[in-house]
């Protein structure tokens, strides 16, 4: 298909949500693996020149993914994703928070709840990510930190991998 997919961001200030939609050239099961296996997540999750590095991952309801974003100068920003529900290979949800290297949550940036869905679409897969914040200020803070640009770049990394 094509190497340049469009990432759509829709903000809903009334409900403190943002919905991100992206089409990928790959079957649902393949795209699902890239989102749920740490060795594959590490290959695309961070926008270049950053990279993602998993410390531990327990992909199950009640489990957690503890990882850091490693910058070009070696700086490390830790985050954790706590899995709430998993319906393989079509949907999972959980909360995403900044933390320290041991997984203790910090207030460095707002926490948010994610619902990720994966649906067959033609020859590819449409991934829809709905992110809910505690309030509009938290949503705005994340966007001020460069979330839209960074997430769009990371999703582009996944496009490149799926083409191979």
N, C-alpha and C positions, 0 to 999 in steps of 0.2 A: 504494500500500500504506500504510505508516505512517511517521511521522517519527521515532519513537522506537524504534530497534533496541536490542537488549540486547547488550552486549559481555561475553563470557564469558572469564574468566581462570582457568586451571588451573595451579597450581604443582606441580612434581614435584621435591621436595628431594633425592631419591635420585639422580636423573639430572641435576640442576642445569638444569632446563628450565621454561619457562612457555609454555603454549599459549594463544593469544588467538584467539577465533572471533567473527566478526561477519557478519551477513547485510546485504546492501545491495540497494536497489531499482535494479537496472541489469543489463544483460547483461554477461557475462564480459568481452567485448572492451572495453566502455566503462569498467568498473571497472579493468581492467588498465591502460588508458591513464592513469587518474588516479594510479596507483601507479608508473608508469614514464616519464612525460613531465614534465620539470622545470617547465614553465610551469603544469601542472595540479597537481603536488605542492605548489608554492608557494602555491596557493589554499586548501589544507586541512591540511597536515602539522602545523602548530603549533597548540597550544591557544590560543584567544583569551584575553587581548588580544595574545598573541605572534603573530608571523608568521614564515614560513619564507622564506628567500631563497637561491636557488641561485647559487653562484659559477661552477660548471661541472658538467656531467653528460655522461658517456660511457656510455650504457646498452648495454653489451655484455659478454660474458664477459671478465674481466680489466680492465674499465673501472671508473669510480668516479663517485659523486655527492658533490660537496663543497658543503656548504650550512651556513647558520647559522640559529639561532633568534634572532630579534630581539625584544627585550622592549619594553614600553611606554615605558621610559626610554631606549631606544636601546642597551641592553646587548646583546652578541652572544656566543652560545655556538656554537662551530663543531663540526661532526661530518662524518664521511665514511662512505659505504657503499661497500665494495669488492665488485663483482659477481663471483660465482664461477660459477654456472650460470644459464642462461636458457632456458626452454622456453615460448616465447610461445604462447598467452596464458594458460597454466595454472600456471606455477611459475617462481620464481627464488629464488636463494639468494646469501648473501654475508655479510660481516662488517661490523658497525657499531661505530665507535669515535669517541670525542671526539678533537679535533685542534685545531691552530691554523689561522689563516686561509689558510695555504699547504698544509694537508693533512697536516702532520706530526703523527702520533699523540701524544697526551698520556696521562697516567695520572690525569687529573681524575676519570674515572669508568671503570668496567669496560667492556672490549670484549665483544662478544657475537656469536654467529652466528645469522643469521635464515634460515628457509626459509618463503617465502610461497607459498601455493597458492590458486588461484581456481577455483571449481567452480560450474557452473550449479545452481540450487536453486529449483525452481518458476519464478516470474517474475523471480527475482533471482539474486544471486551470493553464495555463501558464501566469505569470505576466512578462511583459517586461517594464523596466523603462529606458527611454533614457534621459540622463542628459546632457545639453549643457551649457558650460561655456563661459565667455567673451573671455578668452584666455587660452593658455596651462598652464601658470603659476598658474592661479586660480585652474585649474584641479589638478595640481600637489600638490598644497597647501592642498587641501581637502584630498587627499590621504595620505599626510604626517601627517595629523591630525588623521588618523586611520579610515577614512570613510569605506574602504573595509571591515575591520575586524568588525567594529561596525554594519554596515548594514547587513552583513552576519549573525552575531549573532542575530540581531533583527528579521530577516526573519526566523531564526531557532525557535525563540519564537512563531512566527505565526504557524509554522509547529506543534508545541506541542499543541497549542490551537485547531487547526483544527482536531487533532486526537481525541479529547474528544467528 
